[in-house]
Amino acid sequence: MDDTLKEKYSRQILFAGIGALGQQRLLASSAVIVGCGAIGAAAANLLVRAGVGRLRIIDRDFVEPSNLQRQTLFDESDARDALPKAVAAERKLRSINSTVHVEGRVADLSPNNVVELLSGFDLILDGTDNFESRFLVNDFAVKFSHPWIYTAGVGSYGLTMVIRPGVTACLACLVESGLGQGLEETCDTIGVIGPIVNLIASLEVAEALKILSGQDVSLHGRLISCDVWTGHLQSLRIPRTPQCRACAKQDFSYLEGAAQPHITMCGRDSVQIHERTRVLDLASLRTRLSPTVSDVRHNDFLLRFRIPPYEMTVFSDGRAILKGTTDPAVARSLYARYIGA
């Protein structure tokens, strides 16, 4: 480690839990964050400032004004330009710490791409907003013995737990035990406040730093839950479930694609359409759609237009988000009409 880096991370090196050796390990480490919403954005910020060597951010969504209240990497210009979150995050993080290799991937994690997107990293961090994606990550992690950190937050309540396959309970163990419940509400139904997502992200990254700096012995091995409005805090040790679908029976139904429904997005009355086998020319699509739809907006990453009372955002890989409904049939119908079957 040269003198410039020693100065840059001097306060972190002074911390006995990390030290000079731990900092060197951090600089050589890698992590991938799935989802760059509120928790994912805060976690990415902390990891890059801590000097993690390589960080990949995977997100399928774009920045909207309603995100800015809690998603700390983004600003009004990102929302105005409807930038994909992965793109906006990469730009901001590179300006924060140019020595970290940051890669934003505009993608929807699926059974078809999960191995390619998550392989080759020391740690996976959860920044998602739905259990379908989390169970997919869990299946991948358990099958390939890959550590990951589960997090969730809604309203003023959140929780987090490190999952180390073969050592700790996995996400399926947690949910089957009933201790992982309580997040059936969404941002769309009860809202969410910034303090809880930043607190949960901080707890998540604290555990990540232990793993990435070689201090596994310091992991507390517990599910931490908290409510910043009521002041309730809880720490529980979760046992492995002998009959667990994933880590005991090796049943990886999410990884095998047997359990991937349409996903209703957190915080929006929306449905995502999965059409990953096609590639769209967004400029040509804009020319074709302009005479028949309203408020067409286009950048290098997506095309957005209105068909009142709906709004559709189409990505170059064929995916689309239809805002204004939670009915997949309506979304499919409109996709077929305007984008093609």
ChimeraX attribute file (.defattr): number of C-alpha atoms within 10 A of each C-alpha:
attribute: neighborCount
match mode: 1-to-1
recipient: residues
	/A:1	10
	/A:2	6
	/A:3	8
	/A:4	9
	/A:5	14
	/A:6	15
	/A:7	11
	/A:8	13
	/A:9	16
	/A:10	15
	/A:11	10
	/A:12	18
	/A:13	18
	/A:14	11
	/A:15	11
	/A:16	9
	/A:17	15
	/A:18	20
	/A:19	16
	/A:20	19
	/A:21	12
	/A:22	22
	/A:23	25
	/A:24	20
	/A:25	19
	/A:26	23
	/A:27	19
	/A:28	15
	/A:29	21
	/A:30	22
	/A:31	24
	/A:32	26
	/A:33	25
	/A:34	27
	/A:35	25
	/A:36	29
	/A:37	28
	/A:38	29
	/A:39	30
	/A:40	30
	/A:41	26
	/A:42	23
	/A:43	28
	/A:44	28
	/A:45	19
	/A:46	18
	/A:47	23
	/A:48	21
	/A:49	15
	/A:50	19
	/A:51	26
	/A:52	27
	/A:53	20
	/A:54	21
	/A:55	24
	/A:56	22
	/A:57	27
	/A:58	26
	/A:59	25
	/A:60	20
	/A:61	23
	/A:62	22
	/A:63	24
	/A:64	19
	/A:65	14
	/A:66	11
	/A:67	17
	/A:68	18
	/A:69	13
	/A:70	20
	/A:71	21
	/A:72	19
	/A:73	22
	/A:74	23
	/A:75	17
	/A:76	13
	/A:77	13
	/A:78	20
	/A:79	19
	/A:80	11
	/A:81	14
	/A:82	23
	/A:83	21
	/A:84	26
	/A:85	29
	/A:86	25
	/A:87	20
	/A:88	21
	/A:89	26
	/A:90	21
	/A:91	15
	/A:92	15
	/A:93	24
	/A:94	15
	/A:95	10
	/A:96	13
	/A:97	16
	/A:98	11
	/A:99	16
	/A:100	22
	/A:101	17
	/A:102	25
	/A:103	19
	/A:104	22
	/A:105	18
	/A:106	20
	/A:107	21
	/A:108	22
	/A:109	21
	/A:110	20
	/A:111	21
	/A:112	13
	/A:113	12
	/A:114	16
	/A:115	16
	/A:116	10
	/A:117	19
	/A:118	22
	/A:119	15
	/A:120	12
	/A:121	16
	/A:122	17
	/A:123	21
	/A:124	24
	/A:125	26
	/A:126	24
	/A:127	30
	/A:128	24
	/A:129	26
	/A:130	16
	/A:131	14
	/A:132	17
	/A:133	24
	/A:134	22
	/A:135	21
	/A:136	22
	/A:137	29
	/A:138	29
	/A:139	27
	/A:140	24
	/A:141	24
	/A:142	22
	/A:143	16
	/A:144	12
	/A:145	16
	/A:146	22
	/A:147	24
	/A:148	29
	/A:149	23
	/A:150	21
	/A:151	26
	/A:152	25
	/A:153	30
	/A:154	26
	/A:155	22
	/A:156	19
	/A:157	25
	/A:158	23
	/A:159	26
	/A:160	22
	/A:161	29
	/A:162	25
	/A:163	24
	/A:164	17
	/A:165	20
	/A:166	14
	/A:167	11
	/A:168	20
	/A:169	23
	/A:170	32
	/A:171	28
	/A:172	20
	/A:173	23
	/A:174	19
	/A:175	12
	/A:176	14
	/A:177	15
	/A:178	9
	/A:179	12
	/A:180	19
	/A:181	10
	/A:182	10
	/A:183	16
	/A:184	9
	/A:185	13
	/A:186	18
	/A:187	17
	/A:188	14
	/A:189	14
	/A:190	12
	/A:191	13
	/A:192	20
	/A:193	19
	/A:194	18
	/A:195	16
	/A:196	25
	/A:197	30
	/A:198	22
	/A:199	21
	/A:200	25
	/A:201	29
	/A:202	17
	/A:203	17
	/A:204	25
	/A:205	22
	/A:206	15
	/A:207	20
	/A:208	26
	/A:209	25
	/A:210	18
	/A:211	23
	/A:212	25
	/A:213	22
	/A:214	18
	/A:215	15
	/A:216	14
	/A:217	9
	/A:218	11
	/A:219	14
	/A:220	13
	/A:221	20
	/A:222	18
	/A:223	20
	/A:224	20
	/A:225	20
	/A:226	20
	/A:227	19
	/A:228	16
	/A:229	12
	/A:230	9
	/A:231	9
	/A:232	10
	/A:233	13
	/A:234	11
	/A:235	14
	/A:236	12
	/A:237	13
	/A:238	18
	/A:239	13
	/A:240	19
	/A:241	18
	/A:242	11
	/A:243	11
	/A:244	20
	/A:245	17
	/A:246	24
	/A:247	26
	/A:248	16
	/A:249	10
	/A:250	12
	/A:251	14
	/A:252	20
	/A:253	16
	/A:254	21
	/A:255	23
	/A:256	15
	/A:257	13
	/A:258	10
	/A:259	14
	/A:260	16
	/A:261	11
	/A:262	14
	/A:263	19
	/A:264	20
	/A:265	20
	/A:266	18
	/A:267	17
	/A:268	17
	/A:269	15
	/A:270	22
	/A:271	24
	/A:272	25
	/A:273	18
	/A:274	17
	/A:275	14
	/A:276	16
	/A:277	8
	/A:278	9
	/A:279	12
	/A:280	15
	/A:281	13
	/A:282	21
	/A:283	14
	/A:284	9
	/A:285	15
	/A:286	17
	/A:287	10
	/A:288	13
	/A:289	14
	/A:290	13
	/A:291	9
	/A:292	10
	/A:293	15
	/A:294	14
	/A:295	11
	/A:296	19
	/A:297	15
	/A:298	18
	/A:299	13
	/A:300	11
	/A:301	16
	/A:302	23
	/A:303	21
	/A:304	21
	/A:305	20
	/A:306	17
	/A:307	15
	/A:308	10
	/A:309	8
	/A:310	14
	/A:311	19
	/A:312	23
	/A:313	21
	/A:314	23
	/A:315	24
	/A:316	18
	/A:317	20
	/A:318	18
	/A:319	22
	/A:320	26
	/A:321	23
	/A:322	30
	/A:323	20
	/A:324	17
	/A:325	17
	/A:326	18
	/A:327	14
	/A:328	18
	/A:329	11
	/A:330	13
	/A:331	23
	/A:332	18
	/A:333	13
	/A:334	17
	/A:335	20
	/A:336	10
	/A:337	10
	/A:338	15
	/A:339	15
	/A:340	9
	/A:341	10
